[in-house]
């Protein structure tokens, strides 16, 4: 079960990363002209939410894989 949780968390983190890299980062940080504040603020808020989701997904995946490894080693 731990491996499934770890894999799902890794996939969620990867999907969030892909969205940030393909959609948010180019518009926020690499646009030829600065965005107006009314467009920039919602994008930044979404960027921060997705970044926290990525960090949480990484933490859950790390904990789940560690748990699976610990159980596998203790059953030897």
N, C-alpha and C positions, 0 to 999 in steps of 0.2 A: 504493500500500500504506500509506503514511504517513497518508493521510486516513482509511482504514478503522480503523487503530489509534487515531487521534485521536477518531474518532466513537465507537468502542467504549469508550474510556476515559471520554469525556464521559458516555456513557449509564450506565456503571457508577457514576460519581460522582453522577449525578443520581438513580439508584435508591437509592444509599446515603443521600443527602440526604433523599429522600422518606421513607425508613424512619425515619430519625432524627427528622425533624420530625413525622411522623404518630404514631409509636409511642413512641419513647424520651423525647423532650423533654417531652411532656405528663405522663408518669408520673414522670419524675425531677424536673422543675423547676416544674410547675404543678399538682401535686396539692393538694387542699385540706388534707391532713394529711401531715406528714413520713412517708416510708416507713421501715419498720424496717430496720435495717442488713443483715439477711439477705436482704432483697429489693433494697435499694439497691445493694449492692456488685456483684452480677452485672450489673445494668443499667448501672452506671457503667463497668464493664469493657467491656461491649459498646459503649457510647457512645464510649469511647476507641479501641477497635479500628476501629469504623466511621469515626471521624473521621480516623484515620491512613490508612485506605483511600481516603477522599475526597481527602485531600491528595495521596496517591500517584497517584490517577487523574487529578487535575488537572495534576500535574507531567508525567505521561506524555502527556496530551493536548496540553499546551503544547509539549512537545518534538516531538511528532509533527507538529503543525501548523506549527511553525517549520521542521522538516526539509522538509516538503512545499513550503512557500513558498520556501525556499532553493533547492531543486531546480528549481522552476518558474522562478525568476528566473535561475538559472544556465544554463538551457537556451535562453534567448532569444538 
